[in-house]
Amino acid sequence: MNLSGILVVSKPERMAEVVTSLAALQGIEVHQSDPASGRIIVVQEAVDIHAELEAIKRIKVLPHVIMAEMVYHYIAEDEKEYEALPPELEAVGEACSIPKDLQE
């Protein structure tokens, strides 16, 4: 089981619609929302990393979602054995790598 903490941002005037759409998704629980900023915190539960990535893609394409990013990730158990990072994560890793100037 994989758990993810996801920050979702919408326009404040559309936040109620986004919260309703998020609550309708399987494996998603809306934990907190801030009407003034349009920020929504959700927890996602998925069976493996691929299901987790597919679910965040579904969130990103919901109407009125400006941004959705995973800010926390926890793998309780994943029965699959991976030889390497899935390609979707490899691309993210490159975008988030530490600049050479800051590496020791």
SETI-368715 format. One record per residue: residue in one letter; x, y, z of N, C-alpha, C in turn; residue number from 1. Coordinates in nm, 2 decimals, always signed. Layout:
[pt a [X Y Z] [X Y Z] [X Y Z] NUM]
...
//
This chain:
[pt m [+0.08 -0.12 +0.00] [+0.00 +0.00 +0.00] [+0.09 +0.12 +0.00] 1]
[pt n [+0.05 +0.22 -0.08] [+0.12 +0.35 -0.09] [+0.03 +0.46 -0.04] 2]
[pt l [+0.08 +0.55 +0.04] [+0.01 +0.66 +0.08] [+0.08 +0.79 +0.03] 3]
[pt s [+0.00 +0.88 -0.02] [+0.06 +1.01 -0.07] [-0.01 +1.13 +0.00] 4]
[pt g [+0.06 +1.23 +0.03] [+0.00 +1.36 +0.07] [+0.01 +1.45 -0.05] 5]
[pt i [-0.10 +1.50 -0.10] [-0.10 +1.58 -0.22] [-0.16 +1.72 -0.19] 6]
[pt l [-0.09 +1.82 -0.24] [-0.14 +1.96 -0.23] [-0.21 +1.99 -0.36] 7]
[pt v [-0.33 +2.02 -0.36] [-0.41 +2.06 -0.47] [-0.45 +2.21 -0.46] 8]
[pt v [-0.43 +2.28 -0.57] [-0.47 +2.43 -0.57] [-0.57 +2.45 -0.68] 9]
[pt s [-0.67 +2.53 -0.64] [-0.77 +2.58 -0.73] [-0.80 +2.72 -0.71] 10]
[pt k [-0.87 +2.79 -0.79] [-0.92 +2.92 -0.77] [-1.01 +2.91 -0.64] 11]
[pt p [-1.00 +3.01 -0.55] [-1.08 +3.00 -0.43] [-1.23 +2.99 -0.46] 12]
[pt e [-1.28 +3.06 -0.56] [-1.42 +3.05 -0.60] [-1.47 +2.92 -0.65] 13]
[pt r [-1.37 +2.83 -0.70] [-1.40 +2.70 -0.75] [-1.37 +2.59 -0.66] 14]
[pt m [-1.32 +2.62 -0.54] [-1.27 +2.52 -0.45] [-1.37 +2.42 -0.41] 15]
[pt a [-1.49 +2.46 -0.38] [-1.60 +2.37 -0.34] [-1.62 +2.26 -0.45] 16]
[pt e [-1.62 +2.30 -0.58] [-1.64 +2.21 -0.69] [-1.52 +2.11 -0.69] 17]
[pt v [-1.40 +2.16 -0.67] [-1.28 +2.07 -0.68] [-1.29 +1.97 -0.56] 18]
[pt v [-1.33 +2.02 -0.44] [-1.33 +1.93 -0.33] [-1.44 +1.82 -0.35] 19]
[pt t [-1.55 +1.85 -0.41] [-1.65 +1.75 -0.44] [-1.60 +1.65 -0.55] 20]
[pt s [-1.52 +1.70 -0.65] [-1.47 +1.61 -0.75] [-1.36 +1.51 -0.69] 21]
[pt l [-1.28 +1.57 -0.60] [-1.17 +1.49 -0.53] [-1.24 +1.38 -0.44] 22]
[pt a [-1.34 +1.42 -0.37] [-1.40 +1.32 -0.28] [-1.47 +1.21 -0.35] 23]
[pt a [-1.50 +1.23 -0.48] [-1.56 +1.12 -0.56] [-1.46 +1.02 -0.61] 24]
[pt l [-1.33 +1.06 -0.61] [-1.23 +0.97 -0.66] [-1.20 +0.85 -0.56] 25]
[pt q [-1.18 +0.74 -0.62] [-1.15 +0.62 -0.53] [-1.01 +0.64 -0.47] 26]
[pt g [-1.00 +0.61 -0.34] [-0.87 +0.61 -0.28] [-0.82 +0.75 -0.23] 27]
[pt i [-0.91 +0.85 -0.25] [-0.88 +0.99 -0.21] [-0.96 +1.03 -0.09] 28]
[pt e [-0.90 +1.09 +0.00] [-0.96 +1.15 +0.12] [-0.92 +1.30 +0.13] 29]
[pt v [-1.02 +1.39 +0.13] [-0.99 +1.53 +0.15] [-0.97 +1.55 +0.30] 30]
[pt h [-0.86 +1.61 +0.34] [-0.83 +1.63 +0.48] [-0.85 +1.77 +0.52] 31]
[pt q [-0.81 +1.86 +0.44] [-0.82 +2.00 +0.48] [-0.83 +2.09 +0.36] 32]
[pt s [-0.90 +2.20 +0.37] [-0.91 +2.30 +0.26] [-0.91 +2.44 +0.32] 33]
[pt d [-0.86 +2.53 +0.24] [-0.85 +2.67 +0.28] [-0.92 +2.75 +0.18] 34]
[pt p [-1.04 +2.80 +0.21] [-1.12 +2.87 +0.11] [-1.06 +3.00 +0.06] 35]
[pt a [-0.98 +3.06 +0.15] [-0.91 +3.19 +0.11] [-0.81 +3.17 +0.00] 36]
[pt s [-0.73 +3.06 +0.01] [-0.62 +3.04 -0.09] [-0.65 +2.94 -0.19] 37]
[pt g [-0.76 +2.86 -0.18] [-0.79 +2.76 -0.27] [-0.70 +2.63 -0.26] 38]
[pt r [-0.63 +2.62 -0.15] [-0.54 +2.51 -0.12] [-0.62 +2.39 -0.06] 39]
[pt i [-0.60 +2.27 -0.10] [-0.67 +2.15 -0.05] [-0.56 +2.05 -0.03] 40]
[pt i [-0.57 +1.98 +0.09] [-0.48 +1.88 +0.12] [-0.55 +1.75 +0.11] 41]
[pt v [-0.50 +1.65 +0.03] [-0.57 +1.52 +0.02] [-0.46 +1.41 +0.06] 42]
[pt v [-0.52 +1.30 +0.10] [-0.44 +1.18 +0.12] [-0.49 +1.08 +0.02] 43]
[pt q [-0.40 +1.02 -0.05] [-0.43 +0.92 -0.15] [-0.37 +0.78 -0.11] 44]
[pt e [-0.45 +0.68 -0.12] [-0.41 +0.54 -0.10] [-0.41 +0.46 -0.23] 45]
[pt a [-0.30 +0.40 -0.26] [-0.30 +0.32 -0.38] [-0.22 +0.19 -0.36] 46]
[pt v [-0.25 +0.09 -0.44] [-0.19 -0.04 -0.42] [-0.04 -0.05 -0.46] 47]
[pt d [+0.00 +0.03 -0.55] [+0.15 +0.03 -0.59] [+0.18 +0.17 -0.65] 48]
[pt i [+0.31 +0.19 -0.69] [+0.35 +0.31 -0.74] [+0.29 +0.35 -0.87] 49]
[pt h [+0.26 +0.25 -0.96] [+0.19 +0.29 -1.08] [+0.05 +0.34 -1.06] 50]
[pt a [-0.02 +0.27 -0.97] [-0.16 +0.32 -0.94] [-0.16 +0.46 -0.88] 51]
[pt e [-0.05 +0.48 -0.80] [-0.04 +0.61 -0.73] [-0.01 +0.72 -0.84] 52]
[pt l [+0.07 +0.70 -0.93] [+0.10 +0.79 -1.04] [-0.02 +0.82 -1.13] 53]
[pt e [-0.09 +0.71 -1.16] [-0.22 +0.73 -1.24] [-0.32 +0.81 -1.17] 54]
[pt a [-0.33 +0.79 -1.04] [-0.43 +0.86 -0.96] [-0.40 +1.01 -0.95] 55]
[pt i [-0.27 +1.05 -0.94] [-0.23 +1.19 -0.93] [-0.25 +1.25 -1.07] 56]
[pt k [-0.24 +1.18 -1.18] [-0.27 +1.23 -1.31] [-0.41 +1.26 -1.32] 57]
[pt r [-0.50 +1.17 -1.27] [-0.65 +1.20 -1.27] [-0.68 +1.33 -1.19] 58]
[pt i [-0.61 +1.35 -1.08] [-0.64 +1.47 -1.00] [-0.60 +1.60 -1.09] 59]
[pt k [-0.48 +1.59 -1.15] [-0.43 +1.70 -1.23] [-0.52 +1.75 -1.34] 60]
[pt v [-0.60 +1.66 -1.40] [-0.69 +1.69 -1.51] [-0.83 +1.72 -1.47] 61]
[pt l [-0.86 +1.72 -1.34] [-0.99 +1.76 -1.29] [-1.02 +1.90 -1.33] 62]
[pt p [-1.15 +1.93 -1.36] [-1.18 +2.07 -1.39] [-1.15 +2.17 -1.27] 63]
[pt h [-1.09 +2.28 -1.30] [-1.06 +2.39 -1.21] [-0.94 +2.36 -1.12] 64]
[pt v [-0.87 +2.25 -1.14] [-0.75 +2.23 -1.07] [-0.63 +2.30 -1.14] 65]
[pt i [-0.57 +2.39 -1.06] [-0.46 +2.47 -1.12] [-0.33 +2.39 -1.10] 66]
[pt m [-0.31 +2.32 -0.99] [-0.19 +2.25 -0.96] [-0.22 +2.14 -0.87] 67]
[pt a [-0.15 +2.02 -0.88] [-0.16 +1.91 -0.79] [-0.02 +1.85 -0.78] 68]
[pt e [+0.04 +1.85 -0.67] [+0.17 +1.79 -0.65] [+0.18 +1.71 -0.53] 69]
[pt m [+0.25 +1.60 -0.54] [+0.27 +1.51 -0.43] [+0.38 +1.57 -0.34] 70]
[pt v [+0.35 +1.59 -0.21] [+0.44 +1.65 -0.12] [+0.49 +1.55 -0.01] 71]
[pt y [+0.43 +1.43 -0.01] [+0.47 +1.33 +0.09] [+0.43 +1.19 +0.02] 72]
[pt h [+0.52 +1.10 +0.05] [+0.50 +0.96 -0.01] [+0.55 +0.86 +0.09] 73]
[pt y [+0.47 +0.75 +0.11] [+0.50 +0.65 +0.20] [+0.47 +0.51 +0.14] 74]
[pt i [+0.56 +0.42 +0.14] [+0.53 +0.29 +0.09] [+0.53 +0.19 +0.21] 75]
[pt a [+0.41 +0.14 +0.24] [+0.40 +0.04 +0.35] [+0.46 -0.09 +0.31] 76]
[pt e [+0.40 -0.14 +0.20] [+0.45 -0.26 +0.14] [+0.42 -0.26 -0.01] 77]
[pt d [+0.51 -0.30 -0.09] [+0.49 -0.31 -0.23] [+0.54 -0.44 -0.27] 78]
[pt e [+0.45 -0.53 -0.31] [+0.48 -0.67 -0.34] [+0.57 -0.68 -0.47] 79]
[pt k [+0.56 -0.58 -0.56] [+0.64 -0.59 -0.68] [+0.79 -0.56 -0.65] 80]
[pt e [+0.88 -0.62 -0.72] [+1.02 -0.59 -0.71] [+1.05 -0.51 -0.83] 81]
[pt y [+1.12 -0.40 -0.81] [+1.16 -0.31 -0.92] [+1.31 -0.32 -0.95] 82]
[pt e [+1.34 -0.33 -1.07] [+1.48 -0.33 -1.11] [+1.54 -0.19 -1.11] 83]
[pt a [+1.45 -0.09 -1.14] [+1.49 +0.05 -1.15] [+1.37 +0.13 -1.12] 84]
[pt l [+1.39 +0.26 -1.11] [+1.28 +0.35 -1.10] [+1.19 +0.35 -1.22] 85]
[pt p [+1.06 +0.35 -1.21] [+0.97 +0.36 -1.32] [+1.01 +0.49 -1.40] 86]
[pt p [+0.99 +0.48 -1.54] [+1.03 +0.60 -1.62] [+0.97 +0.73 -1.58] 87]
[pt e [+0.84 +0.72 -1.53] [+0.77 +0.84 -1.48] [+0.85 +0.91 -1.37] 88]
[pt l [+0.90 +0.83 -1.28] [+0.98 +0.89 -1.17] [+1.12 +0.93 -1.21] 89]
[pt e [+1.18 +0.86 -1.30] [+1.31 +0.90 -1.35] [+1.31 +1.05 -1.40] 90]
[pt a [+1.20 +1.08 -1.48] [+1.19 +1.22 -1.53] [+1.17 +1.32 -1.42] 91]
[pt v [+1.09 +1.28 -1.32] [+1.07 +1.37 -1.21] [+1.20 +1.39 -1.13] 92]
[pt g [+1.27 +1.28 -1.11] [+1.40 +1.29 -1.04] [+1.50 +1.38 -1.10] 93]
[pt e [+1.51 +1.38 -1.23] [+1.60 +1.47 -1.31] [+1.56 +1.62 -1.29] 94]
[pt a [+1.43 +1.64 -1.29] [+1.38 +1.78 -1.27] [+1.40 +1.83 -1.13] 95]
[pt c [+1.41 +1.74 -1.03] [+1.43 +1.78 -0.89] [+1.57 +1.75 -0.84] 96]
[pt s [+1.66 +1.73 -0.93] [+1.80 +1.70 -0.88] [+1.86 +1.82 -0.82] 97]
[pt i [+1.96 +1.79 -0.73] [+2.03 +1.90 -0.66] [+2.13 +1.96 -0.76] 98]
[pt p [+2.13 +2.09 -0.77] [+2.23 +2.15 -0.87] [+2.37 +2.12 -0.83] 99]
[pt k [+2.46 +2.10 -0.92] [+2.60 +2.06 -0.90] [+2.67 +2.16 -0.80] 100]
[pt d [+2.64 +2.29 -0.81] [+2.70 +2.39 -0.72] [+2.67 +2.35 -0.57] 101]
[pt l [+2.56 +2.29 -0.55] [+2.52 +2.26 -0.41] [+2.56 +2.13 -0.36] 102]
[pt q [+2.61 +2.04 -0.45] [+2.65 +1.91 -0.41] [+2.79 +1.91 -0.34] 103]
[pt e [+2.81 +1.83 -0.25] [+2.94 +1.83 -0.18] [+3.03 +1.74 -0.25] 104]
//
